[in-house]
Each structure stands twice: as structure tokens, then as C-alpha cells.
Amino acid sequence: MKRLPVKAALLLLMLLAAWGGTALAQGDGPYHFGFKKSKNGAPASIDEEGFKEVLTKNGALFRMEGEAKTLYLTFDNGYENGHTVKILDTLKAKNVPAVFFVTGHYIEDQPELLKRMVQEGHLIGNHSWSHPDMTQISDERMATELDKVKQQIAAITGQTEMSYVRPPRGIFNDRVLDVSRKLGYTNVFWSIAYVDWEPKNQKGARYAYDKVVSQLHPGAIILLHSVSKDNADAMGDIIDQARAQGYEFKRLDQT
């Protein structure tokens, strides 16, 4: 077998180390966020996941602790699919706050909706500028990805503070959480979710309603995608049913 030249071999070793060596040495993922869903009002759990200690160490959230019947509504907005206006209309009518995690594409495409979110009392969170796998980019690029979102949101909406971030695709490791934490962010995952992000695979408002309501539990952070027509159509009924069960809705910063 032909040997690689020494310089080429060293370069290959360096690339391998940069790509995976640190993670292997530290047991540092990458992790894909997942959780054990709530049943009968019991809290969702990550006790069986291998990343619980990493989240705890870095102050990341996936649900709020305690027995208070409070829910925290969050949306991921990577692109606009024509349903956010209806969602905002419902939230306004029901007096429910939310956090919208947005990308650079959404910022460039929907400045008026961003302004409306802030004007109506919602927070805008950071979902990165270009939606990369954060575990595969440098600390410097991560900082750039997050800062560009923050600065553009400030310029468009006047929201100068941005405290919450959601790693794209729920992919993370200790480094990703640590770097964003040092940049002033709290990483926000979720304890209620379902497959709602496929616009061509919508199953009706009742399906969305059942998926969300069946998982309600105290302190839940609800993740929904605004591209879903089902979510937009079911939103009012979800809110009404949650309140009928004694829950109240708060923003993440209103704990």
C-alpha cells in the first residue's frame, strides 16, 4: 500500500482531530435533542438521555422546574409559509405571549412581521443566521452567526436585547452551549413538540390539537413551527383547552 507523504499524513491527522478528536476525547456529542414525552400531565423527562449533565452544566432550558401550571409558547421561524399572521392574530386575541426563534432568511424576508411580533409583546430569539450545524463550525463563526441576527433584529424592531438561543435542528454539544452562554444567551430546547415542520404532511387542526394537548405538563416549553397550517388553525383551541385545565401562558422571561 502506498504511503502518504509525511506532510499529507500530518494534515490528515490534524483534520481528523479538528473534526472529531475533541468530541471523542471529551465524550462531547454531537447530541440531537430528544426527550421522553409527558403522559397524563407528568413532566417530560431527559433523565434517560446522555446529555442531561451538559444541559444542566450550561444552564440550558428544556422545561421549567416546579409544579406551577405555566406554559411557555415558542415558535421556530426559518421561513414564512403564510401562517404567521393567523398565529399572531390568535395570540393577540387570546393575550398570549410567545418567543419566535428566527433565522437570517426570515429576517431578510419578513421585516414587517418581525416588527409586529415585538410591537405585540413577543420576544424574538436567535436561531442563527444561516441555520448551520453549530457543532461543525468554529467559535468565531458561531459568534458571528448569533451576533448578525441580534444586530439585524435590533435595527429592524428596536429589540436591543436578545437573551435566548435555540441551536439549529436541536444539534449541540458542550462547546456550543458553553460558547453561546458566554455570549450572554440561554439555550432553549423544549418539552412539548411533534412532527409539524413538513408543509406537505399536514394532517388537520385536530391532529395538531391532540398532539399538543396530550403532552401538557407544568413548566412545559412548547416548540411549534409557524410553517404549519395545522398549528395556525388549532392555536385558539389549544390555548382555550390549556386554560380550561388551569394553565396560564407566560414568556420565557416571565418565570
C-alpha positions in Angstrom: 0.0 0.0 0.0 1.3 3.4 -1.0 2.2 5.6 2.0 1.0 9.2 2.2 3.8 11.8 2.3 4.6 12.9 5.8 3.1 16.4 5.4 -0.1 15.0 3.9 -0.4 12.4 6.7 0.1 15.1 9.4 -2.5 17.3 7.7 -5.0 14.4 7.6 -4.4 13.7 11.3 -5.0 17.4 12.1 -8.2 17.5 10.1 -9.5 14.3 11.8 -8.6 15.8 15.2 -10.4 19.0 14.4 -13.4 17.2 13.1 -13.9 14.5 15.8 -10.9 14.1 18.1 -12.1 16.6 20.7 -15.6 15.2 20.8 -14.2 11.7 21.2 -11.8 12.7 23.9 -14.4 14.6 25.9 -17.4 12.4 25.0 -18.9 15.6 23.7 -21.6 14.6 21.2 -22.8 15.9 18.9 -26.1 15.4 20.5 -29.5 15.6 18.9 -32.0 16.8 21.4 -34.7 14.4 22.4 -36.9 13.7 25.4 -39.4 11.4 27.0 -42.9 12.9 26.3 -45.3 13.8 29.0 -48.2 11.5 29.7 -51.2 12.3 31.9 -49.7 15.6 33.0 -46.4 14.2 34.3 -43.3 16.3 33.4 -41.4 15.4 30.3 -38.0 13.9 31.0 -34.4 13.9 29.7 -33.3 11.6 32.5 -32.6 8.8 30.1 -30.7 11.0 27.6 -26.9 11.2 27.6 -26.8 15.0 27.5 -28.7 15.9 30.7 -25.5 16.9 32.5 -24.3 19.0 29.6 -27.6 21.0 29.6 -27.5 21.4 33.4 -23.9 22.5 33.4 -24.6 25.2 30.9 -27.9 26.4 32.3 -29.9 25.3 29.2 -33.7 25.0 29.5 -36.0 22.3 28.2 -38.8 22.9 30.7 -39.2 24.9 33.8 -38.9 23.2 37.2 -41.7 23.2 39.7 -45.4 22.4 40.0 -46.8 25.7 38.7 -49.2 25.2 35.8 -47.4 27.5 33.5 -46.7 27.1 29.7 -44.2 28.8 27.5 -45.0 29.0 23.9 -42.2 29.2 21.3 -42.0 29.1 17.6 -39.2 28.4 15.1 -39.4 30.7 12.1 -36.9 29.6 9.4 -39.0 30.9 6.5 -42.5 32.2 6.1 -45.3 29.9 4.7 -48.2 32.3 5.1 -49.5 31.2 8.5 -47.7 33.5 10.9 -50.2 36.3 10.6 -53.0 34.0 11.7 -50.9 32.8 14.6 -50.2 36.4 15.7 -53.9 37.3 15.3 -54.8 34.4 17.6 -52.1 35.2 20.2 -53.3 38.8 20.2 -56.9 37.9 20.6 -56.1 35.5 23.4 -53.5 37.7 25.1 -50.8 35.0 24.9 -47.1 35.9 24.6 -44.5 33.8 22.7 -40.9 33.7 21.7 -40.1 33.5 18.0 -36.7 32.0 17.1 -35.7 33.4 13.7 -33.0 32.9 11.1 -31.3 35.3 8.8 -33.5 34.3 5.9 -36.6 35.2 7.9 -35.1 38.5 8.9 -34.4 39.5 5.4 -37.7 38.2 4.1 -40.2 39.3 6.7 -39.2 42.6 8.5 -42.8 43.7 8.9 -43.8 40.5 10.7 -40.8 40.9 13.0 -41.9 44.4 13.8 -45.4 43.2 14.6 -44.0 40.5 16.9 -42.2 43.0 19.1 -45.0 45.6 19.0 -47.4 43.0 20.3 -45.3 42.0 23.2 -43.5 38.9 21.9 -39.8 38.2 22.1 -37.5 37.4 19.2 -34.9 34.7 19.9 -31.8 33.7 18.0 -31.9 30.6 15.7 -28.6 31.6 13.9 -28.2 33.5 10.7 -27.7 30.6 8.2 -29.0 27.6 10.3 -25.8 25.6 10.4 -24.9 22.6 12.5 -23.2 24.6 15.3 -21.1 21.6 16.3 -19.3 21.8 13.0 -18.3 25.4 12.9 -15.7 27.4 14.9 -16.3 29.5 18.0 -15.7 32.6 15.9 -18.2 31.8 13.2 -20.8 30.8 15.9 -20.4 34.3 17.4 -20.8 35.9 14.0 -23.9 33.8 13.3 -25.6 34.9 16.5 -24.4 38.5 16.5 -25.7 39.1 13.0 -29.2 38.0 14.0 -29.1 40.1 17.1 -27.9 43.3 15.3 -30.4 43.0 12.5 -33.3 42.4 14.8 -32.3 45.5 16.8 -32.1 47.6 13.6 -35.5 46.4 12.3 -37.6 46.1 15.5 -35.8 48.1 18.2 -35.4 45.0 20.4 -31.9 45.6 21.5 -31.6 42.7 24.0 -31.6 39.1 22.9 -31.2 36.5 25.6 -32.5 33.2 24.2 -31.0 31.0 21.5 -32.1 27.7 20.0 -29.5 25.6 18.3 -30.5 24.8 14.7 -32.0 21.3 14.3 -31.5 20.8 18.0 -27.9 19.7 17.4 -25.4 20.7 20.1 -22.5 19.7 22.2 -20.9 21.1 25.4 -18.8 23.6 23.3 -21.9 25.0 21.5 -23.8 25.6 24.8 -20.7 27.0 26.5 -19.8 29.5 23.7 -23.4 30.8 23.4 -23.7 31.0 27.2 -20.5 33.1 27.4 -22.0 35.3 24.7 -24.9 36.0 27.0 -27.5 33.5 25.8 -29.7 30.9 27.5 -30.1 27.9 25.3 -33.8 26.9 25.0 -34.9 23.4 24.0 -38.4 22.1 24.5 -40.6 19.6 26.4 -43.6 19.5 24.0 -43.2 19.0 20.3 -44.4 16.9 17.4 -43.6 16.5 13.7 -45.2 19.7 12.4 -42.5 21.2 10.1 -43.4 19.4 6.9 -45.9 21.7 5.0 -46.8 18.8 2.6 -47.6 16.5 5.5 -50.3 18.4 7.4 -53.0 16.3 9.0 -55.5 18.9 10.1 -56.1 21.1 13.1 -57.5 18.3 15.2 -54.3 16.4 14.8 -52.2 19.4 16.0 -54.6 20.0 18.9 -54.4 16.4 20.1 -50.6 16.2 19.8 -50.1 19.3 21.9 -52.9 19.0 24.4 -51.9 15.3 25.2 -48.5 16.5 26.3 -49.4 19.4 28.5 -47.5 19.5 31.8 -46.4 22.1 34.3 -43.5 24.3 33.1 -43.7 23.0 29.6 -41.8 24.8 26.8 -43.8 24.2 23.7 -42.0 24.1 20.3 -44.1 24.7 17.3 -43.2 25.6 13.7 -45.0 28.5 12.1 -44.9 26.9 8.7 -47.6 24.5 9.8 -51.2 25.3 8.8 -52.4 22.8 11.3 -50.7 24.8 14.1 -52.3 28.1 12.9 -55.7 26.5 12.7 -55.5 24.8 16.1 -53.9 27.6 18.0 -57.0 29.1 19.5 -58.4 25.8 20.6 -55.1 24.7 22.1 -54.9 27.9 24.2 -58.6 27.6 25.3 -58.1 23.9 26.4 -54.9 24.6 28.2 -56.6 27.4 30.2 -59.6 25.2 30.9 -57.1 22.8 32.5 -55.8 25.6 34.7 -52.7 26.5 32.8 -51.5 30.1 32.1 -49.1 31.2 29.4 -46.0 33.3 30.1 -43.0 34.5 28.2 -39.7 32.8 29.0 -38.5 35.9 30.8 -41.6 36.0 33.0 -40.8 32.9 35.1 
